[in-house]
Amino acid sequence: MDLEIAGKVALVGASGRGLGLATARRLAAEGCDVALCDVDPAVLEPATAAVAAAGTGRVRAYEVDLLDAAEIERLVDCVRTDLGPVSILVANAGGPPPGGFDAADDDKWQTAFELTFMSTVRLVRACLPDMKAQQWGRIVTLTSRALKEPIANLILSNAMRLGVGGLTKTLVAEVARNGITVNNVCPGPTATDRALELAAAKAKARGTSVEQQLESTCRNIPIGRLARPDEVAAAAAFLASQPAGYITGVSLLVDGGAVRAL
């Protein structure tokens, strides 16, 4: 299926590894010019090589701390200069650390707010003028199944993801007439470093091993396994496509049937 986005400039947050990198590779394979960013400069060179190998478009990479408002503004300015105005934004910043309410002090709440919620606000704010000028844009957040169902021991993530969901759903009506869609991808357990981190936290809390925890997680997924990052990336790329132009305001679960809510 031709997604009809060849030549579009796509900016993918936190794309040095994990779901961000998988999404950047998929967009490159569709012919996009792709801007990568990550707080860890060590991952940018191999990520750039992987994304460049996936397509024929231009690829640029930037060291950026998504906790820093000024750095986000600088990032989008650099992308505009190096590649052109952003048409596709994939807002992604990883996730807050696991833990329950008693483990979350004010500093952890504030960092989670800046990382998960405000990074999305700032990326959207910086990219929207270009999308409005083009009368075409796609905003896709990589969020979590927590938008549909709270996840045990992830109180920071659960709270902030709902904020992102409220933001994007409200934004839909403000930008639809500009040819801009706004959607969320809600992954379930996925084979990334983040999944191992969460499994380790649960294993510690329950006195089991990481392997036992991963097996338990898979038993609760009807498909019976973790998602591959490229499967989540495929959903994000479709929502960023021309054929998906009448889909806006959705939170698309990519979870193997794990969430039981309708």
Helices and strands as residue ranges (DSSP letters): E 9-12, H 18-29, E 33-38, G 41-43, H 44-54, E 59-63, H 69-82, E 88-91, G 101-103, H 106-112, I 113-118, H 119-134, E 137-142, G 145-147, H 155-175, G 176-178, E 180-187, H 193-206, H 210-219, H 229-239, E 251-254
